[in-house]
């Protein structure tokens, strides 16, 4: 699962390495996997992403969003591994998605157990994504004792501590 340490590392790295890059190609799953989840038909990602320019990257909850021009996003979630390759580097034979940039660099998305790679335009109506996007991170100043106490107060009394802390994006 992508957690706070990974998000706070991967997001700035992605923003620094990718901002300004333009997508030249999108290669669909070279190794299809039934526990790799997409937003709709992943074979349509090419139409949505080719020609888009990376504007930034942002982490929230358990997701890393790569944000493009034209209100377009590529959100990587729980279980998906992102790897960056420089121009001239060998591209892996197996992947669930590969995004190539005009400068020859690329991103490879692979799933080991289960994972999501969602491309979309505008607002993505997914309860986990929206919950994550609209939650307050424990690293933010707004996350305080009162907010934490409300998490407990508004949960079922028979819920385990692990379930309370790790599910429903109560605490991203």
N, C-alpha and C positions, 0 to 999 in steps of 0.2 A: 504494500500500500504506500502511496506517496503521502508522506507525513511532513510536518512542519520543517524539520531539518533539510529534507530533500527539496521541498518547495522553495525554501529561502536560499538554497544553493542553485538549483536548476534554473529558476526563473530569471535571476540576473545574468547567469551565464548565457541563457538562450537569447535574452534581449541584446546582450553585447555582441554575441556571435552572429545573430540573424538579422538584426534591424537593418533595413535597406535592401535586403536580398529579394530578388524576384524569382518566383517559381517558374521553372521552364518545363518540368515534367512531373507527373505523378504516376507511380507504378503500383498497381494493386497487389494484393496478397500473392506473393510467389510461393507461399506456404500456407494455404488456407487452414484456418483453425476455428473450430466451432465455439470456443470460448473467447474469441476476439470480437468485441462488440463495436458496432458502427452506428452512426446516425443515418438511417435509411440504407440505401444501396451504395456501398463503398466504391463500386465501379463508376459511380457518378461524381466522385470526389475530383476527378480530373477536370471536369467542366467547371466546378466551383472554384478550384484552387489555381489552375494554371493562369499565369499572368498577374497574380496577386503579389503585392509587395509587403514584406513584414514591417509592421510599424512598432511593435513591442512584444513583450512576453510578460505574463503576470501569473503568479500562483495564488490559489485560494482553496481552502479546505483540502481536498485530496486531488486537485486538478492543476495542471499547468496549461494556460491558454497561450497559444501563439496568435497574436492579433495582427490581422492584415488590413490593408486598405479595403474600401468598399464594404465596410461593416461585416467582414468575413473572419471566421475563427477556426482554429484547429485546436481542440481541447483534448489533452491527454490525461487519462485518469488511472485510477487504481489498477495496478498490475501491468501497465504498458511501459516498456523500457525504450527510452529515446537515446539514440546514438548519433553523434555528428561526425561526418566524414569530410575531409578536405579534398580539394580537386586532386585527381590522380590516385586517390586511395581506392583500393578494391572495394567494390560494393558487395555486401553479403548476398549469398544465393537465396537465403530464407529470410522472409520478413512478412509482416502483415500490411505494411504500407511503406513506400519509399517516396520521398519528396526531393527532387533535384532542383538546384538553383542555377541561374544563368552563369554564375562564376565557376561552376563545376563542383561545388560543395553539395552536400546532401544530408538529409535526415533519414534515419531508418527507425521504424517503429516495430518492435517485436513484443510478443506476448508469451510468457512462460507458462503460467497457469490459467489466468483469465485477465482480461484487460479491455479498456475502452479507448478508442481513438475516434473522436467525433468532429466532423467538419460541418459547419453550418454558417448561415448568414443571419444576422440580426440576433434575436433572442432565442435561446435553446430551451424549450419547454420540457425539462426533465427534473423531477423532484430532487434528485441527489445533487445535480448541478446547481439548480437554483438555491437549494438549501445551503450548499457550500458557498455560493457566491454571496448570499445574504447573511451569512453567519459572521460573528465577530471572532477573530483569531485570538488565542491566548497571548499573542505577542503584541496586540494592540492595546493602547492605553484605555480604551473603552471597555476592555475585558477586566472586570473588577469583581470583588467579593459579592456584591449584590447580584450581578449577572450570574455568577457561578452558583449562588444560593438558589436563584430562580430555576436553574437547570434541574436541581434536585426537587424543588417544590412542585414543578410541573411535570414530573415523571411518575410512572407507576411505582408504588411502594415495594413491589416484589421484583423489581428490575435489578439485575446484578450490577455491581459497580462498573465492570468491564463493558457491559451493554450500554449503561448510562453514558459512559465517556466516549465510546467508540461507534455508536450507531446513530442513525437519523440526523447526522450533522448537528447534534446538540452542541458539540464542541468540535469545530473543524480540525 
